[in-house]
């Protein structure tokens, strides 16, 4: 590949190499005959601005360097502009890149961008807000807010804050009353969470949280019937022991469109690790083949 690309890197990502990042990345791309215009973003606003400028530019390839939140933001702009997305997994979890089979080593990831193939994958949306991995209401959005409060007020790290936030929510055990409408039928549920994935997530103990494909054109919907702390304890136990799929109190559904109505005027919604306040009903839809992304070529 001999081309010019825009590379947008979140300087706050866990694997970023400080002031050396821009120069080292340019050199890595030059080694494959690619002229890279590297932008180091110091805030979420910077990421959005750089992504929009790249989407409006002439380069057909936009490379996102960071965690899933950063990649999601840039993927939205790339998708709307019809550009191709390249991925440098520089975050803590990098779930999206792992599901696509992209190597977690930086040099190998650059090689994929240079030598890989373009594939069209699905995106999902809730009330028009696009996400690449998943969205949820209930427990997880509350945990994200409490985690951020721990980080800001007490100066704790991300993982320590997440741990204490989880303990707090475990003591409270909140639940939601929701109406779930899909395939022309409406179900009333009282549940601690509703989780909606972009394509199906694995639920066995060895591959929990992985997606075998992002091209099936389906949303995956998961929720728990059992309420209170006992339900959460059983959820954890069934996940660890591999019995989640067979558990009668855990429900999983595949669909292209689902409407969720809640008995409140505003509800906090999580998508790709971020949260926002939305007004119900929540309309979830799949966007088949909406994003072009570079992935490794299949081995002969």
N, C-alpha and C positions, 0 to 999 in steps of 0.2 A: 504494500500500500504506500503510495506516495501522495500525501495530501496534507492539508492544514486542518487542525481540529482545535476546538475550544475545550480546555480542561479546567473544570471548576472544582476546587478542593476546599472543604471545610477545615479551616486551620485549627478548630477546636476538637477535631476527631481524635480518637485515642491513638491512632497509629501515625499521625502526621509528624514529620521530622523537623518541625520548627522552620527557621529561616532557610534551611538547606532544601526544603521541599521543591520550590519552584525550579531551581536550577537542576536538581537531580532528576526531576520528572522530565524536564525538557531533554536532558541527555538520554534518558531511557527511551523516549519516543524517537529521538534523532537516530538512535541505533537501528531502528526499524524503518528509517526513511520517512518519518512523520514529523512535520513541523507543528509543534504544540504551543498554542498560546495559553499559558497557565495563569489562572486567576485564583488568588488566595482569598477566601471569604472569611471575614472575622465575625460575622453575625448572620442571623437568618435573613435579614433584609439584604445583605450583600449577596447571599446565595440566590435569592429571587431576582435581584437586579442583574447579576451576571448571567443567570439562566435565560432571562427574557432577552437580553442583548444578544446572546449566542443564538437563540431561536430565531431572532430577526435577521441574523447575519447570513452570509453566503455559505459558511461551512456546513456540510451535511451531517457531520458527526460531532456530538457533544458528549464529553466524558465527565462523569460524576465521581468525585472522590470523597468518600466519607461513609457514614453509617446509613441505615435505611431511611431515616428522616431526610437527610440531605439528598439521597438518591431519589426519593419520592418527589421532592420539590422540583428537581431538575427533570425528572421523567415526565412530569405533567407538562412542562413547557415544551419538551422535545416532542411529545405526542401531539400536542395541539399544532405544532409547526410542521409535523411530518418528518422530523429529523430522526436520525438513528442515535441510540444511546449506547455509550461504552461505560463500563463500570470498573472503578478501582476500589476494592473493599477495604476501607480504612477505619471502619467503626468498631464497636465492641462485639456485636453479634453478627452482623452482615448476613441476615437470614435470606434476603432477596438474592444476593449473589450466590449463596450456597445452593439455593433451590435451582438456580440456572446452571450450576456446575462450574462456576467461575473459580479458578484457584485463588486461595487467600494470600498467596505470596505476591508481592507487588510486581516483581519482574515478570512472573508468569502471567499476571493479569494484564500487563502492558502487551505481552506477546499475544494474548487472546484478542485484544483490540486490533492489533496489527494483522493477525493471521486467521482470526476466527470467521464465523459466518453470521449473516444477519438473519434473525428469526423474528417473526411477529408473534407477540404474546398478548395475553389478556390484561386489561386493567379493570378495576371495579370503582364504583362511585356510591356515595351516600348524599342525597340531596344536591347532586352536582359536584360534590367534593371528591376528587379522584384519590384512590389509594392503591398501592402496589402489593401490599401484604394482607392486612386485615383491619377490621374496624370492630369496635365493641362498645357496649353500654353496660353500666353496672359497676362491678368490682374494679376492673382494670383502670378506667378513667379516674376513679377516685384515688387509686393507688398512685397514679402518675402525678396528680396534684399534690398529694401528701409527700411524695418523694421530692418534688421540686421545692416544697416548703422546707423540708429537712435540709436540703442543699443550701437554700438561700439563708435561712435563719440560723442554722447550726453549723454550717460550713462542712457538712459531711460529704463524703464521696458518693458517686452515683449508686454503687452497689450497696453500701451501708445504708444509704437513705431508702433504697428500695426495700431492704430487709425490715427496717423499722416501720415503714409504711405498711408493709404486708401484715406485720404483727398487729398493728393498730386496727386494720380492717378485719382481721380475723376475730378480734374481740367484738367488733360491732356487728359483723355478719349482716350487711344490708341486703335487701332484695327489692326487686321491681315487679310491679304489676303491668303486664304488657299484653296487647293483642297482636298476634302475628298472623298476617294475611299472605298466603301464597297459594298458587294454583287454584284460585277461586274459593278457597276455604279460609276461615278465620279461627284461630286457636287462642284461647285465653290462658296465660301462664303467669305464675308467680315464681320468679327465678332470681338468683344473685347476679346473673350476667346473661347477655346474649352476645355471641361471637360470630362475626361474619367474615369469611375468608375469600380472597381472590383465588378461586379454585380450591380443590380438596386438600385438607391437611391430613397427614398420617396420624393415627391415634394409637399405634402399638408402641410398646415401651422402648424399642430400639431406634425408632425413627420419629418419635414424638415431635410434632412441630414442623416436619419437613413436608414439602409438596412435590409429588412425583412429576407433576406437569403444571404449566401455566398456560396451557392452550386448549383446555377442555370446554371453555365457554360456559362455566358454571360458578355460581357462588356456593360456598359451603356454610351452612348455618348450624351452630351448636348452642345448646342451652341446657340448663340443669333444672330438673323438677324439684328435687329435694331442697328444702329451705334450711336456713340456720347454719351453725357451725358444723353440725354433724354431716350435712351435705358436702361442705367444703373438705372435711377430713376424708370422707369417702371418695371424693373426686381425686384427691391426692393419692390415696391408696390404690384406687383402680388404675390411675395413670402409671404408678410405679410397678404394679404387678401385671400390667398388660391386659386388664379386664374391662377397659373403658368402653369398648364397642359393644360388649354384651350386657352392660349395665342398663337396667330398665329405666333408671332415673336420669340417664343422659341421652339426649336426643340429637341426632345429626340428620340434616336434610340437604340435598343438592337442588338448586333452583337457579333460574336466570334473573328473577325479580322477586323481592320480598318487601312488604310494607310492615313497619313496626310502629304501633301506636302506644303511647304511654299516657298515664293519667296525670300529666303535669304539662305546664305550658312550655317549659324549657328543660333540656336534658343535656348532660355532658357526654360527649361522644369522643372516643379515641380512634385515631387512624394513624398507622405506621409510627406509633410511639409519641404522637402529639395529641393534644386534646383541644376541643372547642365546644362552645355552647350552641346547640341547634334547637329549632322548634319542631316538635313532632307534627305530623307523622314523618318517620325516617324512611325514605324510599331508596332501597339498595338495588342496584342494577349491575350486571356484568357488561363490560365493553370488549367484545371479542376482537382479538388481533389489533388492538388499538395502539400498541407500542412496538417499534422496531428496536431490537437490542442485539448487540454482538455477543455471541456465546462461543464456546469452544467447538471446533469441528468434531464430529463423531469419529472415533478411532476406526480404522479399516478393520 
